[in-house]
Amino acid sequence: MAKGVANKAKKCRVILDTSVLLMVYEGVDVIEEIENSLGIKCEFLIPSAVISELVRLRKQKTGWRGKAAAVTLQYIEGRASELKLPPNMNYRTADDVIVDIAKNFRDKFIYATVDKELKQRLRGLNVPILTWWFGRRKFTIVA
């Protein structure tokens, strides 16, 4: 089933959100695990709003999120491309950016997230959603 979704997208292009990227801090090689789960090499894209969110989180001096963001920013270097948005586009959150991409580009991308609220918003758009199955420690399509 997962291969069919990747093929349906013609070219496997995966949008990564903050929640899925922070899994790197927990020892999950997100990019490798996604490609293993889909059985295909993919292009990984990170919206500029997600990168900005990670940079902001990295500045936190307490808690795990600051450390996780620093590790994640280092991890994505050279492995994923920044998806730049027009400068006149203003969004409240990185999730809003991802939802807007999904509205405009539908199944041209696979959307990777472990954020419950974002998954719900994306489900309403009938786009392929890739999420981490914690019990089995692997990614799966939940669209």
HELIX and SHEET records of a PDB file:
HELIX    1   1 ALA A    2  LYS A    8  1                                   7    
HELIX    2   2 THR A   18  LEU A   21  1                                   4    
HELIX    3   3 LEU A   22  GLU A   26  5                                   5    
HELIX    4   4 VAL A   30  LEU A   38  1                                   9    
HELIX    5   5 SER A   48  ARG A   58  1                                  11    
HELIX    6   6 TRP A   64  ILE A   76  1                                  13    
HELIX    7   7 ALA A   94  PHE A  105  1                                  12    
HELIX    8   8 ARG A  106  LYS A  108  5                                   3    
HELIX    9   9 LYS A  116  ARG A  123  1                                   8    
SHEET    1   A 6 SER A  81  LEU A  83  0                                        
SHEET    2   A 6 GLU A  43  PRO A  47  1                                        
SHEET    3   A 6 ARG A  13  LEU A  16  1                                        
SHEET    4   A 6 ILE A 110  ALA A 112  1                                        
SHEET    5   A 6 ILE A 129  TRP A 133  1                                        
SHEET    6   A 6 LYS A 138  ILE A 141 -1                                        
END                                                                             
